[in-house]
Amino acid sequence: MRGIRYSFVVALLTFGLLLLALPEKGFSGFDPGPGPGEEGCCQLTDGCIDAIDLPPNAVCLSEFFVENAFCDQETGQCTPIPIVSNIPTLSEWGLIAMAGILGIAGFIIIRRRKAVA
């Protein structure tokens, strides 16, 4: 009976840890892709220009447009913007739950060793 109770507590805390430990903003390496209003660069034969800096009536053809890039004025080339990936970590509540699980597991192990001795 005692083993069933401990198993239930450990299973419940493990499930809670899994719910609390999920990353809030996505997993590492996940790129949702370009959205509306993303930065871009128009690569011309004599240089480049940022999409924001284009005159109001000017149009950059799709074969010259580079998404998620900016114009490097020194080289005259469109340079891609590096994509930042989220790193999955435990949230504050995940750390609290994990500390609780480790504390309960340690308490159970110490209690069993005292009972055997």
C-alpha positions as CSV (number, residue, x, y, z in Angstrom):
1,M,0.0,0.0,0.0
2,R,2.8,2.3,0.9
3,G,4.6,1.7,-2.5
4,I,1.4,2.6,-4.4
5,R,1.1,5.9,-2.5
6,Y,4.7,6.8,-3.2
7,S,4.4,5.8,-6.9
8,F,1.3,8.0,-7.2
9,V,3.0,11.0,-5.7
10,V,6.1,10.6,-7.9
11,A,3.9,10.2,-11.0
12,L,1.9,13.3,-10.1
13,L,5.0,15.4,-9.5
14,T,6.6,14.1,-12.6
15,F,3.5,15.0,-14.7
16,G,3.5,18.5,-13.1
17,L,7.2,19.0,-13.8
18,L,6.5,18.1,-17.5
19,L,3.7,20.7,-17.7
20,L,5.8,23.4,-16.0
21,A,9.1,22.7,-17.7
22,L,7.8,23.3,-21.3
23,P,9.5,26.3,-22.9
24,E,7.3,29.3,-23.1
25,K,8.5,30.7,-26.5
26,G,9.2,27.5,-28.5
27,F,11.9,25.0,-29.0
28,S,15.5,25.7,-30.1
29,G,15.9,25.9,-33.9
30,F,12.2,26.5,-34.7
31,D,11.8,29.4,-37.2
32,P,8.2,30.5,-37.8
33,G,9.3,32.0,-41.1
34,P,9.0,35.6,-42.5
35,G,5.9,37.5,-41.4
36,P,4.3,40.7,-42.6
37,G,6.6,43.7,-42.3
38,E,9.9,41.7,-42.2
39,E,13.1,43.5,-43.0
40,G,14.4,43.0,-46.5
41,C,17.1,44.3,-48.9
42,C,17.0,45.0,-52.7
43,Q,20.2,43.9,-54.4
44,L,21.0,46.2,-57.4
45,T,23.8,45.9,-59.9
46,D,25.7,48.9,-58.4
47,G,24.9,48.3,-54.8
48,C,22.0,47.6,-52.5
49,I,19.2,49.4,-50.6
50,D,17.1,48.5,-47.7
51,A,13.4,47.9,-48.4
52,I,12.4,50.6,-45.9
53,D,14.6,53.2,-47.6
54,L,13.1,52.6,-51.1
55,P,11.3,55.7,-52.5
56,P,7.5,55.6,-52.2
57,N,6.9,54.8,-55.9
58,A,9.9,52.5,-56.4
59,V,9.5,48.7,-56.7
60,C,12.1,46.0,-56.1
61,L,11.6,43.0,-58.4
62,S,11.2,39.7,-56.6
63,E,14.4,38.2,-58.1
64,F,16.5,41.1,-56.6
65,F,14.7,41.1,-53.2
66,V,16.4,39.3,-50.3
67,E,14.2,38.6,-47.3
68,N,15.5,39.0,-43.7
69,A,18.6,40.9,-44.8
70,F,20.0,44.4,-44.5
71,C,22.2,46.4,-46.9
72,D,25.9,46.6,-45.9
73,Q,27.0,50.0,-47.2
74,E,30.7,49.1,-47.2
75,T,30.5,46.0,-49.4
76,G,27.3,47.0,-51.3
77,Q,25.8,43.5,-50.7
78,C,22.7,42.3,-48.9
79,T,23.8,40.6,-45.7
80,P,21.4,38.1,-44.1
81,I,20.1,38.8,-40.6
82,P,21.2,36.0,-38.2
83,I,18.2,34.1,-36.8
84,V,18.2,33.8,-33.0
85,S,16.9,30.5,-31.6
86,N,15.4,30.0,-28.2
87,I,17.2,27.7,-25.9
88,P,14.8,25.4,-23.9
89,T,15.3,25.8,-20.2
90,L,13.2,25.1,-17.1
91,S,10.9,27.9,-15.9
92,E,10.9,29.0,-12.3
93,W,8.0,26.7,-11.5
94,G,9.7,23.9,-13.3
95,L,12.8,24.3,-11.1
96,I,10.5,24.4,-8.0
97,A,8.8,21.2,-9.1
98,M,12.1,19.5,-9.9
99,A,13.5,20.4,-6.5
100,G,10.3,19.0,-4.9
101,I,10.6,15.7,-6.8
102,L,14.3,15.4,-5.9
103,G,13.5,16.2,-2.2
104,I,10.8,13.6,-2.0
105,A,13.0,11.0,-3.8
106,G,15.8,11.7,-1.4
107,F,13.5,11.5,1.6
108,I,12.2,8.1,0.4
109,I,15.7,6.7,-0.1
110,I,17.0,7.9,3.3
111,R,13.9,6.4,5.0
112,R,14.4,3.1,3.3
113,R,18.1,3.0,4.3
114,K,17.2,3.7,8.0
115,A,14.6,1.0,7.9
116,V,17.1,-1.6,6.6
117,A,19.8,-0.7,9.2
